[in-house]
Amino acid sequence: MKTKIRIDGETGLAYIAKALREEGFVGEVIALANARTLTLIMPGTKLADVKRSLDTIIHDLDLRIEYEYYEDERESKGQPDSGISLMRHGPQG
């Protein structure tokens, strides 16, 4: 799931989408941050499950990076958008 969290610059309050709250992101949610990213962890989640989840996200990012590469190549050659999804027709890693 991809969603946006809006954070007010003055108050620091964040809006968490209803779909995330319904999944269990309520109460004291743990946040792990580094210089570029923030990972929100649902209360009660085991660290092994967090790692598996992050592995899935990394795999998804790898696919999105490949898709960006093919889109950049297509655009540099002046080719129109093929509309073909990488998930269906892209290289198999």
Stockholm file with secondary structure:
# STOCKHOLM 1.0

chainA/1-93         MKTKIRIDGETGLAYIAKALREEGFVGEVIALANARTLTLIMPGTKLADVKRSLDTIIHDLDLRIEYEYYEDERESKGQPDSGISLMRHGPQG
#=GR chainA/1-93 SS CCCCCEECTTTCCEECCHHHHHHTCCSSCEEEECSSCEEEECTTCCHHHHHHHHHHHHHHHHHHHHHHHHHHHHHHTTCCCCCCCHHHHSCCC
#=GC SS_cons        CCCCCEECTTTCCEECCHHHHHHTCCSSCEEEECSSCEEEECTTCCHHHHHHHHHHHHHHHHHHHHHHHHHHHHHHTTCCCCCCCHHHHSCCC
//
